[in-house]
Amino acid sequence: MSSESQLSNILIVEDSKGRREIMLDGSVYSIGRDPKCDIRLSSQFVSRHHATLVQLPRDDHSFYYRIVDGNLKGKPSANGMLINGRKLQAHDLKNEDEIVFGPQARAIYYQLRRDASSPLPPDEFDITLISPNMVDELDDEEDEDLE
């Protein structure tokens, strides 16, 4: 991977407390109901230590995340997890993968490539406002071109 661009790993988590965005840059994340978890889920259907997110290296010196059911000691969650509609014990995450931990507890994983020159994502609400006066000026210029 070139030094000109970098990958941003983002987990959008939705549970009974709402929706939040988590930037992933660490090597290991615990996910569950327990207050000590790195990513805490608010749902009675989620195990205390429901899943573990692990950063793994690729041959090209980049990395990816693998989600594994249960904790690092190998103890699985009570209800498991669905990834893109399939019940899996582990999965190498890809862009837009959906992880369901239980009713009203889910996450969507995003991997975004960003240029080093523009470290911030574009604002989806960034709009250009046009004054009505500007439109009139443009119309006048077009009329002159037609003459």
VMD Tcl script that draws the C-alpha trace (Angstrom):
set ca {
  {0.00 0.00 0.00}
  {1.35 3.43 -0.86}
  {2.12 6.02 1.78}
  {-0.13 8.40 -0.15}
  {-3.29 6.76 1.19}
  {-4.32 5.12 4.41}
  {-7.20 2.94 5.50}
  {-9.55 4.04 8.24}
  {-11.39 1.28 10.07}
  {-14.70 2.34 11.56}
  {-17.33 0.42 13.49}
  {-20.81 1.97 13.65}
  {-22.51 0.48 16.70}
  {-26.25 0.60 17.31}
  {-27.87 -0.58 20.54}
  {-30.58 0.49 22.96}
  {-28.55 3.63 23.84}
  {-28.40 4.80 20.23}
  {-25.81 4.94 17.48}
  {-22.13 5.76 17.77}
  {-19.01 5.65 15.62}
  {-15.84 3.96 16.86}
  {-12.54 4.53 15.06}
  {-10.55 1.30 15.19}
  {-6.79 1.64 15.50}
  {-5.94 -0.71 18.37}
  {-4.80 -4.32 18.19}
  {-7.54 -5.95 20.32}
  {-11.04 -4.87 21.36}
  {-13.39 -6.69 23.72}
  {-17.08 -6.30 22.82}
  {-19.93 -6.96 25.23}
  {-22.21 -5.87 28.02}
  {-19.53 -5.74 30.72}
  {-18.52 -2.18 31.69}
  {-14.85 -3.24 31.33}
  {-15.29 -4.06 27.61}
  {-13.57 -1.75 25.13}
  {-16.78 -1.56 23.07}
  {-19.75 -1.72 25.39}
  {-23.13 -2.86 24.07}
  {-26.30 -1.93 25.88}
  {-28.63 -4.93 25.50}
  {-29.84 -7.64 27.84}
  {-29.38 -10.17 24.99}
  {-25.64 -9.53 24.69}
  {-23.16 -11.58 26.72}
  {-20.81 -9.82 29.13}
  {-17.91 -10.73 26.81}
  {-19.75 -11.33 23.55}
  {-16.99 -11.00 20.94}
  {-13.38 -10.02 20.38}
  {-12.03 -7.88 17.56}
  {-8.39 -8.62 16.66}
  {-6.12 -6.70 14.29}
  {-4.08 -9.01 12.03}
  {-1.26 -8.19 9.56}
  {-1.34 -8.70 5.79}
  {1.67 -9.48 3.57}
  {1.63 -5.92 2.16}
  {2.25 -4.43 5.65}
  {-1.36 -3.30 6.02}
  {-3.76 -4.95 8.45}
  {-7.34 -6.14 8.78}
  {-9.71 -6.99 11.63}
  {-11.10 -10.42 12.51}
  {-14.11 -10.71 14.80}
  {-14.31 -13.83 16.96}
  {-17.29 -14.99 19.02}
  {-16.58 -14.92 22.76}
  {-13.60 -13.76 24.76}
  {-9.84 -14.20 24.24}
  {-9.81 -17.30 26.46}
  {-12.11 -19.12 24.02}
  {-15.34 -18.94 25.99}
  {-18.15 -18.37 23.42}
  {-21.06 -15.98 23.89}
  {-24.45 -17.37 24.93}
  {-26.27 -16.47 21.70}
  {-23.48 -16.18 19.12}
  {-23.38 -13.56 16.40}
  {-24.69 -13.18 12.87}
  {-22.42 -11.74 10.24}
  {-24.21 -10.71 7.05}
  {-27.10 -12.98 8.08}
  {-24.97 -16.08 8.79}
  {-24.12 -17.44 12.22}
  {-20.33 -17.57 12.38}
  {-17.71 -18.22 15.07}
  {-15.14 -15.96 13.38}
  {-14.96 -13.72 10.32}
  {-12.37 -11.51 8.61}
  {-14.21 -8.20 8.32}
  {-14.73 -6.55 4.96}
  {-16.24 -3.17 4.11}
  {-19.96 -2.92 5.02}
  {-20.11 -6.22 6.93}
  {-23.02 -6.26 9.37}
  {-22.59 -7.94 12.76}
  {-25.70 -8.72 14.81}
  {-25.02 -9.48 18.48}
  {-28.69 -9.72 19.46}
  {-31.99 -7.88 19.18}
  {-31.29 -4.14 18.98}
  {-27.51 -4.66 19.17}
  {-25.59 -4.58 15.92}
  {-22.60 -3.01 14.22}
  {-21.53 -2.22 10.67}
  {-17.85 -2.25 9.76}
  {-16.44 0.24 7.26}
  {-12.98 0.39 5.78}
  {-12.40 3.72 4.05}
  {-9.38 4.69 1.99}
  {-8.29 8.28 2.50}
  {-5.59 10.31 0.82}
  {-2.90 11.52 3.16}
  {-3.50 15.06 1.86}
  {-7.12 15.01 3.07}
  {-7.17 13.28 6.46}
  {-10.77 14.18 7.22}
  {-13.74 12.54 5.52}
  {-15.98 14.78 3.46}
  {-18.89 16.10 5.47}
  {-22.09 14.54 4.15}
  {-23.92 17.71 5.14}
  {-21.45 20.07 3.47}
  {-23.40 21.97 0.85}
  {-22.73 25.04 -1.23}
  {-25.31 27.73 -0.76}
  {-26.23 29.81 -3.77}
  {-27.63 33.23 -3.22}
  {-30.64 34.10 -5.42}
  {-28.61 37.13 -6.55}
  {-25.91 34.82 -7.92}
  {-28.47 32.96 -10.05}
  {-29.73 36.25 -11.54}
  {-26.16 37.26 -12.40}
  {-25.58 33.94 -14.14}
  {-28.81 34.32 -16.13}
  {-27.74 37.82 -17.24}
  {-24.36 36.50 -18.42}
  {-26.01 33.70 -20.38}
  {-28.39 36.22 -22.05}
  {-25.39 38.35 -23.11}
  {-23.69 35.26 -24.62}
  {-26.78 34.56 -26.74}
  {-26.87 38.05 -28.24}
}
mol new
graphics top color blue
foreach p $ca { graphics top sphere $p radius 0.5 }
foreach p [lrange $ca 0 end-1] q [lrange $ca 1 end] { graphics top cylinder $p $q radius 0.2 }
display resetview
